[in-house]
Amino acid sequence: MIKKELIESIVLPKLQEEDLFWVDINISATNNISIIIDGDKGAGIDSCIAISRLVESNLNRDEEDFELEVASAGVGQPLKITRQFVKNIGREVEVVRKNGEKLKGTLTAASPDSFSVKFSKKVPIEGRKAKQTIEEEVILAYGDAKTVKVVVSFK
C-alpha cells in the first residue's frame, strides 16, 4: 500500500513553490489516492494537473497500481485546516457544532486552536412581546465544530 507520507513528500515542495497547500490526502486500501489542494488565491486546474503529473511520475505503476484524483477544494466543501479558515475571514459561514446547534455568521478570526464567528440573534425585550437583534461573537475550538462551510451567495 502506498503511504500518505510518501505522497506528502512528493507534493509538498511543488505546493510551496506555487503558494498552495494540501487540505486532505486520502489513500484507500486499494490505492485510490485523493488529494485536495487549495491556495490563498484558490487553486486552478493547471495546479491540479501539475500535481497529478508530479505524483504519476514519482510512483511506479508496475510495482504498485493506483488510481489518482487531484482536485481543488470546492464550493460547499467544509473548511478543514487553519489556513482555509484564515483565507475565508470576513466571509459568511455556517457552523454545525458537535451538539447539533447551527450558527450562521461572519468568520472574524482564526488561530491554530480556534476560530471566531460573529452572528446576529433575536432576543426578547423584557416586559414586551417585541424582540431586538443583537450581535454576538463566539470563539470555538476546531474540535467543537462538526462542519464549517462558507455560505455561497448569488446576490
SVG drawing of the C-alpha trace seen along z (x, -y; Angstrom):
<svg xmlns="http://www.w3.org/2000/svg" viewBox="-46 -46 56 50">
<polyline fill="none" stroke="black" stroke-width="0.4" points="0.0,0.0 1.2,-3.5 1.9,-5.6 0.5,-9.0 3.9,-10.3 5.3,-9.4 2.6,-11.4 3.2,-14.3 6.9,-14.3 6.3,-14.3 3.7,-17.1 4.8,-19.4 7.7,-21.1 5.6,-21.8 2.7,-23.1 5.0,-25.5 6.6,-26.6 3.1,-27.6 1.9,-29.1 -0.6,-26.3 -1.4,-23.8 -2.9,-20.4 -6.3,-20.2 -6.6,-16.5 -4.8,-13.4 -6.7,-10.1 -5.4,-6.7 -7.8,-3.7 -6.8,-0.1 -7.0,0.4 -4.6,-2.6 -7.2,-5.1 -5.3,-8.3 -7.3,-11.5 -5.5,-14.8 -7.4,-18.0 -5.4,-21.2 -6.2,-24.9 -4.4,-28.2 -4.8,-31.7 -6.0,-32.8 -7.6,-29.5 -6.2,-26.5 -6.8,-26.3 -7.0,-23.3 -3.4,-23.9 -2.2,-23.4 -4.2,-20.2 -2.8,-18.9 0.8,-19.7 0.4,-17.9 -1.2,-14.9 1.6,-14.7 4.2,-15.0 2.7,-12.2 2.3,-10.0 6.0,-10.5 7.2,-9.6 5.2,-6.4 5.7,-3.2 2.5,-1.5 4.5,1.7 5.4,2.0 2.0,0.9 -1.1,0.0 -3.0,-3.1 -5.8,-5.4 -5.2,-9.2 -7.5,-12.1 -6.3,-15.7 -8.9,-18.4 -9.2,-21.9 -11.2,-22.5 -14.7,-23.2 -17.5,-25.4 -19.7,-23.9 -17.0,-21.6 -16.3,-22.1 -13.3,-24.0 -10.7,-21.6 -7.5,-23.3 -6.5,-26.6 -5.2,-28.1 -8.6,-27.7 -10.2,-29.5 -7.7,-32.3 -8.3,-32.6 -12.0,-33.0 -12.0,-35.6 -14.7,-38.1 -16.9,-35.7 -20.3,-34.3 -20.1,-30.7 -22.4,-28.1 -21.2,-26.2 -22.7,-23.0 -21.5,-22.2 -21.0,-18.7 -24.1,-19.1 -26.2,-19.8 -26.5,-23.6 -26.2,-25.7 -24.7,-29.1 -24.7,-31.4 -22.5,-34.4 -19.2,-36.1 -15.9,-34.4 -13.9,-37.1 -10.7,-35.3 -8.8,-32.1 -5.8,-30.9 -4.1,-27.5 -6.5,-26.4 -9.8,-28.2 -11.9,-30.5 -14.4,-33.2 -17.8,-33.8 -20.0,-36.9 -23.7,-36.4 -27.0,-38.1 -29.7,-36.7 -33.1,-38.0 -33.7,-38.2 -37.0,-39.2 -37.2,-42.7 -38.1,-42.3 -41.7,-43.2 -42.6,-43.3 -43.6,-40.9 -41.1,-42.5 -37.6,-41.2 -34.4,-43.1 -31.5,-41.9 -28.1,-41.7 -24.7,-40.8 -22.7,-38.2 -19.3,-36.8 -18.4,-33.2 -15.0,-31.6 -15.0,-27.9 -12.3,-25.3 -11.9,-23.4 -12.9,-20.3 -16.2,-21.8 -17.4,-22.1 -18.7,-19.2 -18.6,-21.2 -17.9,-24.8 -18.9,-25.8 -18.6,-29.0 -22.1,-30.3 -22.3,-30.9 -24.4,-34.0 -25.6,-34.8 -26.7,-38.4"/>
</svg>
